[in-house]
């Protein structure tokens, strides 16, 4: 079953939208916390980069008819099947917890001072949702790492049965199924990078 990337994407886009709406207020009131907000946006970008990188590592596999790339393709599948991607997923989930720690230590007070009560509460709720053990972001990471592991196991069974055409077709189908969402993730990543750059510049004016 193809995973829904929407949980991760929607959380990232919601944060991007919230910070986009209050960007000018924050940039006009820079503090030492400006650099910490840039760090948070960087951590969020790392999560999106993890999703894109690990998904591409699977989707780029294609077995050539002459089997000239058989060994590297099979090695990539074995790496995904082994569960190593799950370890990478734990690292990505660690970014969620780091983001919440930064929020509680540096950002909450700044937001409460500069933003109106509703804006500050919306941002607080978003951070809490992202850090929750059953929150959208962490659930999304779990779902994607589980899908990559299971998908690789299924493809390896086809490969070991010399059903390379069937394996290629399944990977192709998966690529088409997540194509638009991956484009959306890259677009969200670009916007987060732009926001991050703004707050890096703001922090350097102090």
BALOBA-1460 file (C-alpha; in Angstrom, 3 decimals):
// residues 206
<rec num="1" residu="x" x="0.000" y="0.000" z="0.000"/>
<rec num="2" residu="x" x="1.365" y="3.407" z="-1.019"/>
<rec num="3" residu="x" x="1.792" y="5.599" z="2.092"/>
<rec num="4" residu="x" x="0.189" y="8.986" z="2.428"/>
<rec num="5" residu="x" x="2.876" y="11.631" z="2.410"/>
<rec num="6" residu="x" x="0.177" y="14.164" z="3.217"/>
<rec num="7" residu="x" x="0.659" y="13.978" z="6.987"/>
<rec num="8" residu="x" x="4.228" y="15.226" z="6.752"/>
<rec num="9" residu="x" x="3.523" y="17.606" z="3.892"/>
<rec num="10" residu="x" x="0.454" y="19.164" z="5.516"/>
<rec num="11" residu="x" x="2.298" y="19.788" z="8.786"/>
<rec num="12" residu="x" x="5.200" y="21.414" z="6.952"/>
<rec num="13" residu="x" x="2.886" y="23.564" z="4.848"/>
<rec num="14" residu="x" x="0.823" y="24.589" z="7.887"/>
<rec num="15" residu="x" x="3.975" y="25.734" z="9.671"/>
<rec num="16" residu="x" x="5.185" y="27.479" z="6.537"/>
<rec num="17" residu="x" x="1.834" y="29.267" z="6.219"/>
<rec num="18" residu="x" x="1.738" y="30.275" z="9.889"/>
<rec num="19" residu="x" x="5.253" y="31.665" z="9.855"/>
<rec num="20" residu="x" x="4.606" y="33.330" z="6.503"/>
<rec num="21" residu="x" x="1.651" y="35.185" z="8.034"/>
<rec num="22" residu="x" x="3.630" y="36.453" z="11.032"/>
<rec num="23" residu="x" x="6.992" y="36.762" z="9.299"/>
<rec num="24" residu="x" x="7.049" y="40.565" z="9.192"/>
<rec num="25" residu="x" x="6.168" y="40.913" z="12.879"/>
<rec num="26" residu="x" x="9.007" y="38.596" z="13.830"/>
<rec num="27" residu="x" x="11.527" y="40.135" z="11.434"/>
<rec num="28" residu="x" x="10.699" y="43.603" z="12.745"/>
<rec num="29" residu="x" x="11.349" y="42.453" z="16.319"/>
<rec num="30" residu="x" x="14.584" y="40.445" z="16.074"/>
<rec num="31" residu="x" x="16.092" y="38.864" z="19.185"/>
<rec num="32" residu="x" x="18.571" y="36.087" z="19.868"/>
<rec num="33" residu="x" x="15.605" y="33.773" z="19.280"/>
<rec num="34" residu="x" x="15.640" y="34.696" z="15.571"/>
<rec num="35" residu="x" x="18.599" y="32.388" z="15.056"/>
<rec num="36" residu="x" x="16.778" y="29.650" z="16.972"/>
<rec num="37" residu="x" x="13.759" y="29.977" z="14.691"/>
<rec num="38" residu="x" x="16.097" y="29.648" z="11.716"/>
<rec num="39" residu="x" x="17.436" y="26.489" z="13.374"/>
<rec num="40" residu="x" x="13.896" y="25.120" z="13.782"/>
<rec num="41" residu="x" x="13.155" y="25.723" z="10.112"/>
<rec num="42" residu="x" x="16.424" y="23.971" z="9.276"/>
<rec num="43" residu="x" x="15.443" y="20.952" z="11.378"/>
<rec num="44" residu="x" x="12.067" y="20.798" z="9.651"/>
<rec num="45" residu="x" x="13.831" y="20.948" z="6.295"/>
<rec num="46" residu="x" x="15.961" y="17.962" z="7.320"/>
<rec num="47" residu="x" x="12.796" y="15.912" z="7.857"/>
<rec num="48" residu="x" x="11.522" y="16.732" z="4.375"/>
<rec num="49" residu="x" x="14.961" y="16.017" z="2.917"/>
<rec num="50" residu="x" x="14.963" y="12.622" z="4.645"/>
<rec num="51" residu="x" x="11.586" y="11.742" z="3.112"/>
<rec num="52" residu="x" x="12.669" y="12.780" z="-0.374"/>
<rec num="53" residu="x" x="16.129" y="11.197" z="-0.227"/>
<rec num="54" residu="x" x="15.037" y="7.815" z="1.110"/>
<rec num="55" residu="x" x="12.046" y="7.614" z="-1.231"/>
<rec num="56" residu="x" x="14.220" y="8.416" z="-4.244"/>
<rec num="57" residu="x" x="16.708" y="5.767" z="-3.126"/>
<rec num="58" residu="x" x="13.924" y="3.236" z="-3.731"/>
<rec num="59" residu="x" x="12.235" y="4.802" z="-6.740"/>
<rec num="60" residu="x" x="15.449" y="5.255" z="-8.742"/>
<rec num="61" residu="x" x="16.019" y="1.490" z="-8.869"/>
<rec num="62" residu="x" x="15.554" y="-0.070" z="-12.297"/>
<rec num="63" residu="x" x="16.959" y="-3.411" z="-13.384"/>
<rec num="64" residu="x" x="18.448" y="-3.287" z="-16.879"/>
<rec num="65" residu="x" x="17.767" y="-6.175" z="-19.297"/>
<rec num="66" residu="x" x="21.465" y="-7.077" z="-19.465"/>
<rec num="67" residu="x" x="21.663" y="-7.115" z="-15.640"/>
<rec num="68" residu="x" x="24.695" y="-4.813" z="-15.766"/>
<rec num="69" residu="x" x="23.410" y="-2.909" z="-12.716"/>
<rec num="70" residu="x" x="21.972" y="-5.927" z="-10.923"/>
<rec num="71" residu="x" x="24.369" y="-5.897" z="-7.966"/>
<rec num="72" residu="x" x="24.031" y="-2.187" z="-7.013"/>
<rec num="73" residu="x" x="20.242" y="-2.307" z="-7.404"/>
<rec num="74" residu="x" x="19.940" y="-5.417" z="-5.281"/>
<rec num="75" residu="x" x="22.305" y="-3.920" z="-2.704"/>
<rec num="76" residu="x" x="20.097" y="-0.825" z="-2.444"/>
<rec num="77" residu="x" x="17.054" y="-3.019" z="-1.866"/>
<rec num="78" residu="x" x="18.885" y="-5.062" z="0.759"/>
<rec num="79" residu="x" x="19.817" y="-1.875" z="2.593"/>
<rec num="80" residu="x" x="16.182" y="-0.743" z="2.632"/>
<rec num="81" residu="x" x="14.914" y="-4.214" z="3.546"/>
<rec num="82" residu="x" x="17.333" y="-4.551" z="6.462"/>
<rec num="83" residu="x" x="15.497" y="-1.877" z="8.380"/>
<rec num="84" residu="x" x="18.340" y="0.634" z="8.201"/>
<rec num="85" residu="x" x="15.818" y="3.105" z="6.828"/>
<rec num="86" residu="x" x="13.927" y="2.694" z="10.110"/>
<rec num="87" residu="x" x="17.024" y="3.877" z="11.979"/>
<rec num="88" residu="x" x="17.171" y="6.882" z="9.661"/>
<rec num="89" residu="x" x="13.511" y="7.409" z="10.478"/>
<rec num="90" residu="x" x="14.323" y="7.525" z="14.192"/>
<rec num="91" residu="x" x="16.870" y="10.226" z="13.409"/>
<rec num="92" residu="x" x="14.222" y="12.174" z="11.503"/>
<rec num="93" residu="x" x="11.807" y="11.810" z="14.427"/>
<rec num="94" residu="x" x="14.577" y="13.150" z="16.653"/>
<rec num="95" residu="x" x="14.361" y="16.392" z="14.712"/>
<rec num="96" residu="x" x="10.732" y="16.722" z="15.887"/>
<rec num="97" residu="x" x="11.777" y="16.485" z="19.534"/>
<rec num="98" residu="x" x="14.667" y="18.900" z="19.016"/>
<rec num="99" residu="x" x="12.290" y="21.390" z="17.404"/>
<rec num="100" residu="x" x="9.973" y="21.237" z="20.434"/>
<rec num="101" residu="x" x="12.876" y="21.733" z="22.842"/>
<rec num="102" residu="x" x="13.972" y="24.841" z="20.964"/>
<rec num="103" residu="x" x="10.404" y="26.134" z="20.935"/>
<rec num="104" residu="x" x="9.973" y="25.720" z="24.693"/>
<rec num="105" residu="x" x="13.366" y="27.208" z="25.595"/>
<rec num="106" residu="x" x="13.653" y="30.093" z="23.154"/>
<rec num="107" residu="x" x="10.624" y="30.739" z="20.966"/>
<rec num="108" residu="x" x="7.504" y="30.556" z="23.137"/>
<rec num="109" residu="x" x="8.378" y="33.701" z="25.101"/>
<rec num="110" residu="x" x="9.312" y="35.616" z="21.941"/>
<rec num="111" residu="x" x="6.122" y="34.649" z="20.130"/>
<rec num="112" residu="x" x="3.969" y="35.560" z="23.145"/>
<rec num="113" residu="x" x="5.590" y="38.981" z="23.281"/>
<rec num="114" residu="x" x="5.521" y="39.851" z="19.568"/>
<rec num="115" residu="x" x="2.416" y="38.086" z="18.231"/>
<rec num="116" residu="x" x="-1.209" y="38.417" z="19.201"/>
<rec num="117" residu="x" x="-2.671" y="35.726" z="21.451"/>
<rec num="118" residu="x" x="-4.392" y="33.805" z="18.656"/>
<rec num="119" residu="x" x="-1.278" y="33.691" z="16.462"/>
<rec num="120" residu="x" x="0.902" y="32.559" z="19.350"/>
<rec num="121" residu="x" x="-1.590" y="29.835" z="20.300"/>
<rec num="122" residu="x" x="-1.846" y="28.554" z="16.722"/>
<rec num="123" residu="x" x="1.909" y="28.184" z="16.524"/>
<rec num="124" residu="x" x="2.081" y="26.532" z="19.957"/>
<rec num="125" residu="x" x="-0.588" y="24.002" z="18.960"/>
<rec num="126" residu="x" x="1.303" y="23.194" z="15.777"/>
<rec num="127" residu="x" x="4.559" y="22.572" z="17.638"/>
<rec num="128" residu="x" x="2.800" y="20.359" z="20.183"/>
<rec num="129" residu="x" x="1.116" y="18.374" z="17.418"/>
<rec num="130" residu="x" x="4.408" y="17.834" z="15.641"/>
<rec num="131" residu="x" x="6.140" y="16.559" z="18.785"/>
<rec num="132" residu="x" x="3.296" y="14.254" z="19.885"/>
<rec num="133" residu="x" x="4.115" y="10.535" z="19.752"/>
<rec num="134" residu="x" x="0.998" y="9.986" z="17.663"/>
<rec num="135" residu="x" x="1.198" y="13.329" z="15.854"/>
<rec num="136" residu="x" x="1.006" y="13.765" z="12.108"/>
<rec num="137" residu="x" x="4.726" y="14.299" z="11.531"/>
<rec num="138" residu="x" x="5.975" y="11.308" z="13.535"/>
<rec num="139" residu="x" x="3.184" y="9.067" z="12.241"/>
<rec num="140" residu="x" x="4.078" y="10.078" z="8.705"/>
<rec num="141" residu="x" x="7.745" y="9.207" z="9.198"/>
<rec num="142" residu="x" x="6.800" y="5.807" z="10.649"/>
<rec num="143" residu="x" x="4.465" y="5.096" z="7.745"/>
<rec num="144" residu="x" x="7.022" y="5.963" z="5.079"/>
<rec num="145" residu="x" x="9.880" y="3.967" z="6.630"/>
<rec num="146" residu="x" x="7.579" y="0.966" z="7.073"/>
<rec num="147" residu="x" x="6.425" y="1.237" z="3.448"/>
<rec num="148" residu="x" x="9.993" y="1.430" z="2.106"/>
<rec num="149" residu="x" x="11.010" y="-1.637" z="4.124"/>
<rec num="150" residu="x" x="7.962" y="-3.694" z="3.087"/>
<rec num="151" residu="x" x="8.175" y="-2.592" z="-0.529"/>
<rec num="152" residu="x" x="11.836" y="-3.566" z="-0.729"/>
<rec num="153" residu="x" x="11.082" y="-7.007" z="0.694"/>
<rec num="154" residu="x" x="8.408" y="-7.566" z="-1.962"/>
<rec num="155" residu="x" x="10.678" y="-6.374" z="-4.773"/>
<rec num="156" residu="x" x="13.522" y="-8.611" z="-3.581"/>
<rec num="157" residu="x" x="11.226" y="-11.636" z="-3.776"/>
<rec num="158" residu="x" x="10.533" y="-10.793" z="-7.425"/>
<rec num="159" residu="x" x="14.226" y="-10.198" z="-8.100"/>
<rec num="160" residu="x" x="15.258" y="-13.500" z="-6.538"/>
<rec num="161" residu="x" x="12.603" y="-15.216" z="-8.680"/>
<rec num="162" residu="x" x="14.163" y="-13.524" z="-11.738"/>
<rec num="163" residu="x" x="10.982" y="-11.478" z="-12.304"/>
<rec num="164" residu="x" x="12.861" y="-8.277" z="-13.075"/>
<rec num="165" residu="x" x="10.219" y="-6.817" z="-15.391"/>
<rec num="166" residu="x" x="7.578" y="-7.228" z="-12.692"/>
<rec num="167" residu="x" x="9.900" y="-5.612" z="-10.147"/>
<rec num="168" residu="x" x="10.528" y="-2.647" z="-12.444"/>
<rec num="169" residu="x" x="6.812" y="-2.229" z="-13.068"/>
<rec num="170" residu="x" x="5.985" y="-2.150" z="-9.359"/>
<rec num="171" residu="x" x="8.635" y="0.493" z="-8.708"/>
<rec num="172" residu="x" x="7.361" y="2.519" z="-11.670"/>
<rec num="173" residu="x" x="3.798" y="2.345" z="-10.342"/>
<rec num="174" residu="x" x="4.961" y="3.552" z="-6.946"/>
<rec num="175" residu="x" x="6.814" y="6.468" z="-8.546"/>
<rec num="176" residu="x" x="3.722" y="7.599" z="-10.426"/>
<rec num="177" residu="x" x="1.555" y="7.268" z="-7.322"/>
<rec num="178" residu="x" x="3.691" y="9.643" z="-5.235"/>
<rec num="179" residu="x" x="4.978" y="11.906" z="-8.010"/>
<rec num="180" residu="x" x="2.804" y="14.958" z="-7.331"/>
<rec num="181" residu="x" x="3.156" y="14.739" z="-3.570"/>
<rec num="182" residu="x" x="6.944" y="14.581" z="-3.906"/>
<rec num="183" residu="x" x="6.820" y="17.711" z="-6.028"/>
<rec num="184" residu="x" x="4.756" y="19.380" z="-3.311"/>
<rec num="185" residu="x" x="7.295" y="18.323" z="-0.680"/>
<rec num="186" residu="x" x="10.158" y="19.834" z="-2.673"/>
<rec num="187" residu="x" x="8.161" y="23.049" z="-3.106"/>
<rec num="188" residu="x" x="7.464" y="23.194" z="0.646"/>
<rec num="189" residu="x" x="11.151" y="22.541" z="1.302"/>
<rec num="190" residu="x" x="12.121" y="25.468" z="-0.933"/>
<rec num="191" residu="x" x="9.740" y="27.798" z="0.930"/>
<rec num="192" residu="x" x="11.095" y="26.676" z="4.300"/>
<rec num="193" residu="x" x="14.637" y="27.352" z="3.094"/>
<rec num="194" residu="x" x="13.622" y="30.878" z="2.064"/>
<rec num="195" residu="x" x="12.023" y="31.513" z="5.459"/>
<rec num="196" residu="x" x="15.088" y="30.121" z="7.190"/>
<rec num="197" residu="x" x="17.354" y="32.460" z="5.214"/>
<rec num="198" residu="x" x="15.217" y="35.454" z="6.252"/>
<rec num="199" residu="x" x="15.611" y="34.701" z="9.949"/>
<rec num="200" residu="x" x="19.329" y="33.978" z="9.593"/>
<rec num="201" residu="x" x="19.765" y="37.448" z="8.099"/>
<rec num="202" residu="x" x="17.551" y="38.941" z="10.824"/>
<rec num="203" residu="x" x="19.633" y="37.351" z="13.581"/>
<rec num="204" residu="x" x="22.797" y="38.862" z="12.112"/>
<rec num="205" residu="x" x="21.459" y="42.414" z="12.549"/>
<rec num="206" residu="x" x="21.624" y="42.207" z="16.345"/>
